[in-house]
Amino acid sequence: MKKVGIGIIGLGPRAETLLASLKFMTDVMEITAICDLNQSRIDLLRSKILEGNMPAPEEYHDYRQLIADPAVDAVLIPTSWNSHLKIAEECLAHGKYAGIEVGGAASLDELWQLVHAAEKTGVSCMMLENCCYGRNELMVLNMVRQGLFGEIIHCECGYEHDLSEMAWKTPDKERAVHNRFRCGDLYPTHGLGPMAKILRINRGNRFMTISSTASKARGFAAAAKAHGIEAVYNQGDMVTSVIRCANGETIMLRHCISLPRPYSRDCRVQGTKGIWLEDVKGIFVEGISKTEELIDLAGNPYTEHRWSKVDEFYEKYDHPIWKKYRENQVGGHGGMDFLVLSAFVDAVQKRIPAPIDVYDVAAWMSVTALSEQSAAMGGQVLPFPDFTNGKWIDRAPEVPSPWGLNEIV
Ligand SMILES: NC(=O)c1ccc[n+]([C@@H]2O[C@H](COP(=O)([O-])OP(=O)(O)OC[C@H]3O[C@@H](n4cnc5c(N)ncnc54)[C@H](O)[C@@H]3O)[C@@H](O)[C@H]2O)c1
């Protein structure tokens, strides 16, 4: 198959980490063009591309010129949160696959525009949500599809990552500015993406309502003050959202990036027969994990369920993607970057819909805009738009693909 010509718009630190995986994919793609507003970023990325023994790409300052370049088949868009949806829409209008980086939407309107562009052109916009290809997330998806967890009742997930130093290190970067002015779940998809796939959102299920509550805001301002900067941050230290799905499942979502704690995506997948809880690195599955019959001090018998360690399940239940990948692990973020980029390039090469499609992008990113509104109204329950316009009920099955996140191929 012809190699895919990849253009990259937005050459910040994220583009550098993507490059660390793309350099292992030269059998299926070539970086044919790069673009940034800033010449120093273009120079840096070009030198890294050459260091990786890849051919020199075309260089652009105007992303429209990159999109129009005939050597570009598909575009990666690791730009800012306020620009990637608009750029993706223009890619689709030119018939080019768009791979947008993670982040939330500022409004529902910009998501509708993206959905309409994809429907009009038939071209796919994929979110490069690398966490959907995390080893544990994929293994649990595999176990859920095999029925080990029974019927799924409740999921939890989030983004808990102490990024408070941005308040003094990079107070003028986009992410810090958003956290100064906004209050909501600004970064929902690392946790929510894998849960949405497990729950078959947009394929037989959908998000119906959300209620979000924000705590007071202390962490960012304190971090800034410790470095002599007086600043007001609007972003609550903990934003908790509860989503209810059409099939009755609930999802609890946390966003906490300004308090000290170890990194976590807070995953919990709980069904009638089993549970995965990321923070204890544990799984309990009825019939597989241990239960102990004990006697309490009053002499009454009781049963204790014991956690099995997650890594005890890898040998038997690793997802086929990981069974293959674990033999030769390359790229950043524990392999997730290489896998999500491989999934994107595969869809472009075969001209099939991407495994994370425009309806997923819209549903997942809408959480940001909706959580802001809900939190501002003290937890008001808000409806999700149905971006599929009813298609979620009986969509045609997706084209079978080893990279698919709905069925295990
Ligand atoms: N998936 C992950 O694990 C992961 C990790 C880090 C960041 N990200 C995401 O990647 C994206 C980029 O992150 P970053 O830290 O590199 O951001 P950044 O702001 O440091 O860099 C963005 C770059 O895009 C360029 N840019 C912005 N608008 C542009 C335009 N219109 N045309 C051309 N260039 C433009 C900027 O000049 C800058 O060099 C964000 O959406 C972030 O959420 C994802």
The ligand as a Gaussian input file, in Angstrom:
#p B3LYP/6-31G(d) Opt

LIG

0 1
 N       -2.295000      12.960000      24.060000
 C       -1.411000      13.349000      24.954000
 O       -0.916000      12.566000      25.738000
 C       -1.021000      14.807000      24.998000
 C        0.074000      15.216000      25.741000
 C        0.400000      16.572000      25.727000
 C       -0.357000      17.455000      24.991000
 N       -1.426000      17.026000      24.280000
 C       -2.244000      17.951000      23.485000
 O       -1.471000      18.370000      22.371000
 C       -1.812000      19.705000      22.011000
 C       -0.547000      20.556000      21.925000
 O        0.126000      20.539000      23.143000
 P        1.506000      21.346000      23.308000
 O        1.904000      21.203000      24.727000
 O        2.461000      20.929000      22.256000
 O        0.963000      22.833000      23.053000
 P        1.779000      24.172000      22.748000
 O        0.799000      25.276000      22.921000
 O        3.062000      24.207000      23.498000
 O        2.152000      24.043000      21.205000
 C        1.233000      24.243000      20.196000
 C        1.991000      24.684000      18.945000
 O        0.999000      24.906000      17.938000
 C        1.344000      26.105000      17.248000
 N        0.106000      26.675000      16.705000
 C       -0.956000      27.155000      17.379000
 N       -1.889000      27.607000      16.520000
 C       -1.401000      27.384000      15.275000
 C       -1.891000      27.640000      13.960000
 N       -3.067000      28.226000      13.757000
 N       -1.113000      27.309000      12.921000
 C        0.099000      26.728000      13.106000
 N        0.615000      26.474000      14.312000
 C       -0.127000      26.798000      15.382000
 C        1.981000      27.002000      18.319000
 O        2.813000      27.985000      17.734000
 C        2.784000      25.973000      19.134000
 O        4.102000      25.796000      18.647000
 C       -2.840000      20.172000      23.053000
 O       -4.125000      19.992000      22.504000
 C       -2.640000      19.220000      24.210000
 O       -3.821000      19.042000      24.946000
 C       -1.754000      15.712000      24.261000

